[in-house]
């Protein structure tokens, strides 16, 4: 066991280009031995037979396949540069290997702020042919986000539940980048449904769902209404849901930092609502100390919500008069129901 740990560390640190073809082949055979599909996939079997007499092109492919086994701690810079250099060779890969290879390339580009460069690269579009449009859809949606080119493109879903979940997940993230928070929430609900056997995707989608509904100013009532309308048909995901009015407890992903301003704005409205519900009157100076530059926008938003009439007197006090919002709640429910009816046809697997 200790020898295996040492080898594991060694493979993480040795530069890829300095590894001999023989060692690469040994490493690749080890990788294949622990992957189920290696025993069933005819492409892999044929590839192993041909790779023993590796020429330059085959050696590049072997190194690329080794690249797929490198853990996330490996240098993004090295991964990106090497993967880009052998991009043309990927047409010889099996479709699933091509997808994993390309996805790592997109991930590395995102971390290195080179996604724009990759977005303009025509070679990436040739990685997955027309036989696998759904895998390309995942790459395209992920790259649109990473390169700051958010899109409203929609796709039909394949029978593969994990690929379907990934498509919906990245469509939801594109919705966030477009500030279409209600739409994004629907996609993340659908993601959780399709990711029933993929806990990693389900967990991420749940975090983004919390964030989407928070930014949309949604209440748990609206969330329950969406569930009642079968926008999310799999009730299993409800156990992951924990509605929380305090933004400090939301698990906001690091890559969602571009949403910092709308998060602070929405949080300021919730803080002001807490003031209104617990205090009939409060000094505006105190509110300003808490909300800072978001004070005016929060007052404006809460006034427009119809929940409270807000009156400022000459002494610098704010009085909150709670209004009957039953009619507003009913209208809000109708809006959510209408929104759920607009779910695109792409939610139907073909």
C-alpha positions, 0 to 999 in steps of 0.5 A: 500500500505504501508503494502505491501511495508513493507512485500516486504522488510521483505521477502527480508531480512528474512533467508529462513530457518527461515520461517514457512511452513505456511508463505511460503505457503501463500507467494507462493499462492500470487506469483501464483495469479499474474502469468498467467500460474498459472491459466492454468497449471494443474501441478500447480493446482495439486501441490497446492492441495497436498502441504497442507499436506506438508511432508519434501520433499514437504516442500523443494519444496515449499521453492524452489518455494519461492526461485524463487520469491526472487529479485536479491538483495537477497544474492547470497551465500544463494541462491546458497547454498540452491539451491544446497542442494535441487537439487535432488528434482527438478525432481518434478518441472514443466519444466519451474519452473525447468528451472528458478530454474536452471538458478538462480543457474547458475547465483548465481554460476557465481557471487560467482566464483563457476561455475567450481564447478557447471560445474562438478556437474552431478546432474545439467544435470538431472534437465531438461529431454530429453523432454526439450533439448532447455532449457538445451541448454541455461543452458549448454551454460551459464554455459560454459561461467561462468566456462570458458569452452567456446564451439562451440556447436550449437543447433536447435531452438525451436518454443518458440521465447524467448528460441530461443533468449536465445540460440542464445545470449549465443552462441554469448557470447561463440563466444566472449570468443573464440575470434571469433568476426565475428561469435559472431556478427552473433549470436547477430544479430539473437538474436535481430531478435528472441527477438522481444518481449523480450526487455531485451534480445534485448537490451543486444544483441544490446550491445554485437553486437556493441562490437563484430563488434568493436572487429572484426574491422568491418565497418558500410559498412560491417554491412550493407552488412550483413543486405543486405544479409538477415543475419538479416531479421528483420529490426526493430532492426536497430533503436537500432543500433548506430555505433560509432568509439569511444570505450569510448561510447560503452556500454561494459557489466561488464562480458565482462572485459576479452575482455579488451586487444582486446578492447584496441588494436582495439581502438588503431588502430582506433585512429591511423587511425584518425591520418592518416586521419587528419594529413599527418605527426606526431611525433612518440613520440606523438603517443606513448604518446597516444597509449602507448604499443599498438603503434607498434601493431597499426602501424603494423595492419594499415599497413597490412590493405592496407589503408595507407603506413606508413613511419618513417623518421630519425627525428622520424616523421611518414608520412601517405600516403593514398592508393586506397582501393577500391579493398580492400573494394570489397574484404572485401565485398566478405569476409562478403558475404561468411561469411553470407553464412556459417550461420549454419542450426540451424537458421531454427526452427524445 
